[in-house]
Amino acid sequence: MKTRLTIGIVTYNALFYNKLALMMIERFTNEPYEILVYDNGSTDGSREWFENQDVKLFRSLTTNDRSHGSALDYLVSQCKTPIFCALDADAFPVSENWLEPMNEIDDNVVLSGIGRGWGYTLKDYVHPSYLFGKTEFLINNSFQHRWPDVGPKYDTGELLTENADKCGHSVRMFKVTEVDFDRRFTPKPCDYAGLVWHVWWSSRKTVSPGLAGIEFESGYHEYCQELFRKKYNLDF
């Protein structure tokens, strides 16, 4: 079967979630795929670990030399398949149906994935934490946001949905629910339509300069990782 899917992951010091994501992708993906990884200068052993995995690894020369959107654009430029999937470093499949949004892509639908109003300008848009897109469309557009001094602001990936509409294309959006695993912590992991889990910010905050100063309640990351170790019987 010809490979039609490339999964792109941008990461920085997220070794635990990188291991979990690759394990779950392999477990739940029933068609050929390739994985492209952009490591933004990790110092936690991620680079060395990825070098021994079945991925194509691109490494920054300095820490955080690219924004999340810029790194995704770079991975798209290296994509050789018709469909590109952006998956956050701390997001991972939890169902054999996790490719369902990809199957929505057709001659008219250029973006499909998780949708919610996290942005600045649009009520809803396809979020790059779990997004399938036509590679041709993504190459001719950009994941990067624009924050001009005057005019509308856009979140990373938000312009893609707007540009799809301007070009007369369609998008498909799937629902988000917050996982009530412990009321002490905010933000909480999200359940993407029962297809993917996303821990939120545990690694992406260090990829985007605008999020570099965000901190979380003491024990948040440890709690999440222990939860997944028990839930999925992990040995790492």
Beta strands, then each sheet from edge to edge (+ up, - down):
strand 1: 5-11
strand 2: 33-39
strand 3: 56-59
strand 4: 83-87
strand 5: 91-93
strand 6: 109-116
strand 7: 125-134
strand 8: 170-174
strand 9: 176-178
strand 10: 190-192
strand 11: 196-198
sheet 1: 3+ 2+ 1+ 4+ 7- 6+ 8+
sheet 2: 5+ 11- 10+ 9-
end
